[in-house]
Amino acid sequence: CKVEAEASADSSQAAAGWPELFQFIAAAAGDAHPEARELAFLLLGEMTETIGIHLKPQFATLVSLFSAGLSDGDIKVQNASVKALGLLLSYLSDEDDIDTFAPLIPPILTVAEACRARNDEEIVSTTLDVLYDLCFSPSQAVAAHMTTIVKFSQICMADSNLEMGVRDSAALVVATMAESRPKHLGRDVPLLTGLLETIFNLIENSDGSAAGALFESNPAWKEDFEGTEGYDESEDGATTETGMAQGTLDMLACEVPKKFIFEPVVSRCMSRLGSTDPKQRKAGIACLGVIAEGCAEPLRENLAQVMPHVFKAAGDNDARVRECACFALGQISEHCQPEVLSYSSQILPIVFALLDDANIAVQATSCYVLEMFCERLEPDGVRPLLDPLVKKLASMLEATNKRSVQEMTVAALAATAVAAEEEFAPYVPGVANLMAKLMQLKDEKTFSLRGRALECMGHIAIAVGKDTFRPYFQSTMQCACEGLTFESTDLHEFAYAAFANLSKVMGDEFSPVLQELVPHLITVISQDEGQLEKAEEAQGNQFNALDDSDEEDEEGGYVMHIRTALLESKKGAITAIGEMAAHSGAAFVPFLGDAMTVLLKAADNWHPLIKVECADAMASLIVPCVAQDHGGEIKWEKGDIAGASPLSANTTQAVNVIMKALVVLMQDDTKEVVGKACESIQSIIELCGPHSLASV
């Protein structure tokens, strides 16, 4: 209509004509007819940018208009005012002017709550979007309403009549508020305890698996457990009630200061673990596992009080409780190192028994515990159960047809091998035979299992060493190289990890494959994993959905398309080439120039993960020079910088180039990059002596 056309006109023209247009809107907002009042707020919504930029002198008047609209007796008028005001609040969220409109947050929540009560999800969803935008607002006037914002979001989370997507938006508001104002939230004891009760109740009353978060990224999980008890039949990738609750608790545990969050969570866990209701026991042990990462420090200090309850839950007569006990054991094993290792004599027998559990999900989760726990266990810790453990895992692998269980069993075998080290040698022939079958899988659905088997062989090689692994080196390499012929970035990543491990173990015996592998790795590292396109061009591309992620440059109107799968492959290739250089000796020298060139270029990559890997690999490029020109060792004297350099011309040139690149990386904005660059510089100094510092 004509009026709407006026509203969408150029913002400067609208600003110039504000007195007349405002008079029209003000008159419409006070009209006796609700349709006119609704139209007034629809117009204000269309003018959000104009209002925010050009009409700041009218803000006080607008507050009165919006206040009247929010308290209007007509529902449509209320809803229109919420939408218009919400757009303005989001627009002004980072500006000082938000303070003028902050007093309208409570009436917005009043309207939204009325909409929730009558299942008007559109306005509830709109309100939650606005609240999310306000979470990071620096305004203290907005912060003053944190309690009411969180309480409304909490109510929405618990409302089973709302669509799951809306409830998840409410959970996001709570999680974001925990991130932006952690101390404020922690100090509000009634608010925090109310949130925790809601979260625990959601997990108690949900039929979904409270340990299912372990397997959300595993496509085999849905296929294997569809139709079983505790399986959630929501659409792939859709948020579940349990997942929403656990994700929120995880964020609270990670962000809220531990002195506020740890005790109220653990006390609720303990009280529920003593309940006769298995649903409460499930929630108690599941939540204990969820906070293991965020509250790792206080949990490590209280393991003596916590672990007996975890062990008891592992023997519960309810399968859901046992499954969650395995989840908690795995999380504690992962995040409470090294203190948890002192419980190995209790944990391993319990997990070993759970491998025989009648419930498939418990079996799979038990394998996860073994993987997490054994990764850092010393041979003495695993020795008492090594024989029955390997035999049990091997028999499970042969007996089950559940791919998710197979994958986790293979991962557990790999972790057991790493823990046992040379003592795993007697089991290598049998386990290698099992892995050989899996490494021949060619169905795309089984690529992850094939990759896990290849990964397992790499870990076995690290555990038992060159001499024991030599009979299996050729077949393992053949599988890894064949994986590169498939269009599967996952298989490529597994192959690069295998190359890194096998070069480390086999040393100079790995050299014959350098001619084939190094050019391939250099090509992968050279590939561009992201590109910039103008936003309007990107929007017109019908294949946008094929990109892994998009990041829009708000200022320049560009979109960065990032192929995250290629990013991970590049990272793996850099690791592999670094290990090959470090362990192949002088045989790597012919490839040194190309490898150095590609790593120097990759070190300028936009992604910190790539920079970290480059910084780590660069020091290894000096090793081939030392092997060729210095017999593998440079004899240097501490503090002797004035004497003749012991470095050959080739070594000096390589050191100068690499050291300069590492010094540049030391100035990076990411602390991980800086840390790794410093470590590499130290490695070069230890290898080449003080003369390595001459160029910097």
Number of C-alpha atoms within 10 A of each C-alpha: 5 6 10 13 9 16 20 13 14 11 17 12 12 20 18 12 12 18 12 11 17 17 11 12 22 17 14 19 24 15 14 10 11 18 14 17 25 23 20 26 27 20 19 24 21 18 23 22 16 21 22 16 13 15 16 13 9 13 15 11 13 20 17 12 18 24 20 16 27 23 16 18 11 15 17 16 25 25 26 24 30 30 22 20 28 23 22 21 25 18 19 21 23 15 13 13 15 22 17 14 21 20 16 19 21 13 16 23 21 14 21 25 20 14 18 21 15 10 15 15 17 14 22 29 21 18 26 26 19 22 30 21 19 26 23 17 20 16 18 13 17 23 18 13 14 22 16 14 24 23 17 21 28 22 17 26 28 19 17 12 13 19 14 19 15 21 27 25 23 31 27 22 26 29 23 22 26 24 18 17 16 18 14 17 25 21 15 12 14 12 17 22 16 12 24 21 13 17 25 24 17 22 25 22 13 18 16 20 22 29 29 21 15 15 14 14 11 14 14 20 20 18 12 16 16 12 11 11 14 18 16 20 12 12 8 10 8 12 15 20 25 26 22 23 26 25 19 25 25 20 21 29 23 20 23 26 19 18 12 18 25 21 12 15 21 18 13 20 24 17 12 21 23 14 13 9 12 19 20 23 26 30 29 31 30 29 26 28 27 24 26 25 19 22 24 21 15 15 24 18 12 11 17 12 10 16 19 12 18 26 18 13 26 27 15 17 10 15 22 27 28 31 31 30 33 33 29 27 30 24 23 28 28 21 22 22 16 13 14 19 18 12 14 16 13 13 21 21 13 17 24 19 15 22 22 14 17 10 16 20 27 27 24 27 31 31 28 27 25 28 25 22 29 27 18 18 20 15 19 11 19 20 15 13 13 21 13 11 23 19 15 18 22 18 12 18 21 11 10 13 11 16 21 25 26 25 24 24 30 30 23 27 29 28 26 32 30 26 25 24 19 17 18 21 17 12 15 19 14 13 22 20 12 16 22 19 11 20 26 15 16 12 8 12 12 17 20 21 25 28 26 24 31 29 27 25 30 27 24 30 31 20 24 21 18 18 10 17 23 14 11 17 19 12 14 24 20 11 20 25 19 15 26 18 10 14 10 14 16 18 25 26 24 24 28 27 23 27 28 24 22 29 26 23 23 20 17 16 15 21 18 11 12 19 13 10 16 21 14 14 21 21 12 20 25 15 12 14 19 18 11 16 15 14 16 11 10 17 12 9 9 8 9 13 9 9 14 12 14 17 11 15 13 9 6 9 12 19 22 18 20 18 17 14 17 21 21 18 24 28 22 26 27 31 22 27 28 24 23 30 32 24 25 23 21 21 21 26 19 12 17 18 12 13 23 20 12 18 27 19 13 23 23 15 15 10 13 17 18 24 27 22 24 32 33 24 25 31 26 21 28 26 26 26 28 22 21 18 16 16 12 14 13 17 10 17 13 8 10 12 15 8 9 8 17 18 21 15 12 13 22 20 15 21 27 16 15 24 23 15 20 25 16 13 23 20 12 15 10 15 13 16 25 20 16 21 30 17 16 21 24 14 16 22 17 14 19 25 22 19 22 25 16 12 12 9
